[in-house]
Amino acid sequence: FCKHILASRAGFAPLALRIPAGIIFIAHGAQKLFGVFGGYGLEGTGKFMASLGLPAGYLMALLAGSAEFFGGIALLIGLLVRPASAILAFTMLVAMFTVHISNGLFMSNNGYEFALSLLAVSVSLLISGAGSLSIDNILSKDK
């Protein structure tokens, strides 16, 4: 079962998605968790999430930040890419429908276009797997 989750016949193409998306997710997660790169940290992000009506704002900030930060690391190094991508796709859906959808499509209005792009990347990696240049590929090989 684990080999099926890790295996991928996608060649090198997923690498072109994994690297930039991993960097982006790590940076956004670090904003939420650690308050770096202009972020508000867990306290500030938690208050923002609570203001949106999400229950347990601090916990939601911890979950979203952890999904993005650690999921981004998983994409970057190519380890457990399918499970990480599923979690990241769910995180982007939540972000789209709780924060951005009412603002329309465009980022200039805090719309959902960026979250939609990251959702598309996450779903693509969920389907394709990590590709040839990944730890997943190494682990899925029969020894």
C-alpha positions in Angstrom: 0.0 0.0 0.0 2.8 2.5 0.9 4.6 1.8 -2.3 1.5 2.8 -4.3 1.3 6.1 -2.4 5.0 6.8 -3.1 5.3 5.4 -6.6 5.2 7.8 -9.6 5.7 7.4 -13.3 5.5 11.2 -13.9 9.2 11.6 -14.7 10.7 15.0 -14.0 7.7 17.2 -14.6 6.5 17.2 -10.9 9.8 18.7 -9.9 8.8 21.9 -11.7 5.7 22.2 -9.5 7.2 20.8 -6.3 10.1 23.3 -5.9 8.3 26.6 -6.3 5.2 25.5 -4.5 7.2 24.0 -1.7 9.0 27.3 -1.2 5.7 29.3 -1.3 4.0 27.0 1.2 7.0 27.0 3.5 7.1 30.8 3.5 3.3 31.1 4.1 3.4 28.5 6.9 6.4 30.3 8.5 4.4 33.5 8.5 1.5 31.8 10.4 3.7 29.8 12.8 6.7 32.0 13.5 5.7 35.5 12.4 8.5 35.8 9.9 8.3 37.4 6.4 5.8 39.9 7.6 3.5 37.4 9.1 1.5 37.7 12.4 2.6 34.4 14.1 0.2 32.0 15.7 -1.4 34.7 18.0 -2.2 37.2 15.3 -3.2 34.6 12.7 -5.4 32.9 15.3 -7.2 36.2 16.1 -7.7 36.8 12.4 -9.1 33.3 11.9 -11.4 33.7 14.9 -12.6 37.0 13.4 -13.7 35.1 10.3 -15.9 33.0 12.5 -13.7 29.9 12.5 -13.9 28.1 15.9 -10.7 27.9 17.9 -8.8 30.5 15.9 -5.4 29.7 17.5 -5.8 26.0 16.7 -6.9 26.7 13.1 -3.8 28.9 12.7 -1.6 26.1 14.1 -3.2 23.6 11.7 -3.1 25.8 8.6 0.5 27.0 9.4 1.7 23.4 10.1 0.0 22.1 6.9 1.7 24.8 4.8 5.1 24.7 6.5 5.6 21.0 6.8 3.7 20.2 3.7 5.9 22.6 1.8 9.0 20.9 3.2 7.5 17.6 2.0 7.0 19.0 -1.5 10.5 20.5 -1.6 12.3 17.3 -0.7 9.9 15.0 -2.4 8.8 12.9 0.6 5.2 11.8 1.1 4.2 14.2 -1.6 0.7 12.6 -2.2 -0.4 12.8 1.4 1.1 16.3 1.8 -0.6 17.4 -1.4 -4.0 16.2 -0.2 -3.6 18.2 3.1 -2.4 21.2 1.2 -5.3 21.0 -1.3 -7.8 20.9 1.6 -6.0 23.8 3.3 -6.3 25.9 0.1 -10.0 25.0 -0.3 -10.6 26.3 3.3 -8.6 29.4 2.6 -10.5 30.1 -0.6 -14.0 29.7 0.9 -13.4 31.3 4.3 -11.1 34.2 3.3 -11.0 35.0 -0.4 -14.1 33.9 -2.3 -16.2 36.9 -1.4 -13.5 39.2 -2.8 -13.7 37.8 -6.4 -11.0 36.3 -8.4 -8.1 38.8 -8.5 -5.3 39.0 -5.9 -5.4 42.8 -6.1 -8.7 42.6 -4.2 -7.6 39.8 -1.9 -9.4 37.4 -4.2 -8.9 33.6 -4.6 -6.7 33.4 -7.7 -3.5 32.6 -5.7 -5.2 30.0 -3.5 -6.8 28.5 -6.6 -3.4 28.3 -8.3 -1.9 26.5 -5.2 -4.9 24.2 -5.1 -4.3 23.3 -8.8 -0.6 22.5 -8.1 -1.6 20.5 -5.0 -4.2 18.4 -6.9 -1.8 17.9 -9.8 0.9 16.5 -7.4 -1.7 14.4 -5.6 -2.5 12.8 -8.9 1.0 12.5 -10.4 3.0 11.8 -7.3 6.5 13.3 -6.6 8.1 12.1 -9.9 11.6 10.7 -10.6 13.7 13.1 -8.6 12.2 12.5 -5.2 12.7 10.6 -2.0 9.3 9.0 -2.7 10.7 7.5 -5.9 13.7 6.0 -4.1 11.5 4.5 -1.3 9.1 3.0 -3.8 11.7 0.9 -5.6 12.0 -2.8 -4.8 15.2 -3.6 -3.1 
